[in-house]
Amino acid sequence: MLERDAELMVAGTRPSAYAKVKIGAKKDGTIVAWESQAWGSGGVGNFSFANQLPYVLKVADRKEVFSVIPTNTGPQRAWRAPNHPQACLITMSAFEDMAAKLGMDPLDLFMKNLPLAGVRQNVYKDELMKAAEMIEWKKLWRPRGEGAPGSTKNVKRGLGLSLHTWGGGGHASDCDLTVHPDGTVEIKMGTQDLGVGTRTVLAIVAADTFAIPLNQVKVHIGDNRYPVSGGSGGSTTVGGISASTRRASVDALNMILEKVAPTMGTTADKLEAVGGKIVEIGKPTNSMTWKQACAKLGTQPLTTRGKNPGKETLTTGGVGGVQMADVSVDIETGVVKMNNFVAVQDCGLIIDMKTTESQVFGAMIMGVTYALYEERVMDDQTGKMLNANMEFYRLAGLRDIGNFKVHMMTGKGYDERGVIGIGEPPTVSPGAAISNAVANAIGVRVPTLPLTPDRVLAALAKKGGKA
Amino acid sequence: MQNFEYASPTTKEQAVELLGKQWGETEVIAGGTDLLSLMKDFIVTPKRVVNIKNIAELRGVTINRAGGVRIGALTSLEEMIERLGKGYGALTQAAKEITSPQIRNMGTVGGDLCQRPRCWYFRAGFGLMAKNENGEPLVPNGDNRYHAILGNDGEAKFVSASSLGPGLIALAAKISVFGPKGAREIDADKFFVAPKSASDRETVLAPNEIVTAINIPSTVGVRSATYEVRQREALDWPMAAASVALKLDAAKKVTSARIALGHVAPTPWNAAEAAKFLVGKTITEDVAAEAGKIAVANAKSLSRNAYKIQLAQVAVKRAILQAAG
């Protein structure tokens, strides 16, 4: 385990990205052309930013140039959603700037250009409408620099939005699931819980399949002796582990149904597990408790090996999300404060709403952090990192984050897509949404993250000092 | 951390006896909120650490009948806030802004005055004057976004980290100090100095002197406040701060004023000209803003910290308006 300074100096950071963007639009806001000249550094190594710009909204006529600049600094590392936050900021701020130029509400401009998002355009449409309702966009939004309601002489309020995507299909995963004759269930899987609820999800999948209480399922993970399941990266964990567990649970249940069917005077295909019982479908009086059913196993526990059957089955990839930020900017000091921050997100079938929402909340906290505070400061003269500490490598605290609201898209069109990862998607948009909100508040783009007081004041000064 | 000898005297005479005659030989520990990290990072490597927490007479807050107050050097920041209550806004507001609660509970009033600068070159081991191995200064051409905009003509470019210093200057406090030659009292304004060399310190204390108490004259009729410009609400250092103490007459005209800035110079910065400007005036936003301008009239930015001039100016304006209420 590294200490904080070593962690910040050698473990690797998110690569930088800068861009000059030109976009062309019709008077009605339809974006018709994109040209970007982008560059960035991943430290000592190379890194790929190709095909990320423009982000999500793939303008048909476009030209992109990207240059990688190696520097003698620590290596880049895959931070959550590698390259997406950078590409998102560059793209969404260009679209928002165009909306301001055209005197359009950016919500309308984004809506108009959703066909550029391809297959997920309807998801984004629903999400934009939901997020707008949650943050009261139509009531609060004002044209750039006018200041949303609540603005004072020195404090300007603004709203901004962004949208994002991510894959998140499940990785390869195996597990052993054992049903004991006393009715308890054990899962053994060589996966890990980074604090995101892996154990919770595994237990829920098995308990739901067998229709038994959660406390009858014991989960064993974090050991190489268990069947191999993938590493946690790319938001691929939940899709993989839930698919293999579901497969193992269904197989085990079918075998138990086969065992008990003769006793119940029927065949396995006419039985189901409901409310702690095995029940004949359509004839609930013919039933047996789960415990009685498992007792039929005799002295031998039943073990099944579950495998993630692969893509387009229990897990798929590809999600869309929309975030909207409401900020206040002190134009005398350049200090940005979060008021409200809304995230609307899809991730297919949700196994546990609370852990899912917690993932989004966590992403939003760290999103505020990289939008407003987080930055590695290198000294050009000595090559030393100057802020490898907790005091000047700032992270948002509870008093800095404002009010968060999360809405998960569920139901028809979402649930049937299977389980998809949620770790990374909501980390993508915060930088863009908050940057757009600040531009909306103060009337000028602060061109670099994090949005620190010196940068905010410099942008204001360039514009003539007034918001 | 380098091994060290630990001494725990029970009288101030013993403490002074145990302290070295040269800076660096020995260090004083009270709350330890700064010293321990300095030692862990080998920024200081004392041979002996003298714990003064067992010296009973350095504790406690005494408020006298005339409204003056004596605050023992070992008083925790939290205890000071609780004991002073209202009436010492410049001091209590500054202390409340020292987040987190853990630091307010462990950190002492004396320690706040004696803590070392947060200059990231100093903390990275380049010495107090931040020089490379060839003796060339790193701050002027380096990342000086948090460095001094006032009093930065000398080699010291860091900013004083003291939160209470500006408030004590505004309230015309005196610092009681004890050393081998006995006790002495120093105006808060004179207590802080910009060191001339890396082996000097940021106060007038001799290596074998300790702060014993702070004495604040009566604050009857004094309105005071501190305003800090900070990026985060908690666990952050101000980018600029100002403490203001005002006396107003019946017609709300200023009869006396004191203003001190924090985090803008190697010492808390007495903005006497700005204070003088306020005398005889009624506080309005324009008057306060003008005082802010005067306070930074002589500021000189380094390559990356011009924005701090604006922040300091705003801090002065807002502290004045807050004090005038």
Interface residues (C-beta under 8 A of the other chain):
Chain A: E332 T333 G334 V335 L372 Y373 V377 D379 D380 Q381 T382 K384 L386 N387 N389 M390 E391 F392 R394 A396 G397 L398 R399 D400 T452 P453 D454 L457 A458
Chain B: R118 W120 Y121 R123 A124 F126 N132 L138 N141 G142 D143 R145 Y146 V229 R230 Q231 R232 E233 A234 L235 D236 W237 M239 R304 N305 Y307 Q310 L311 V314
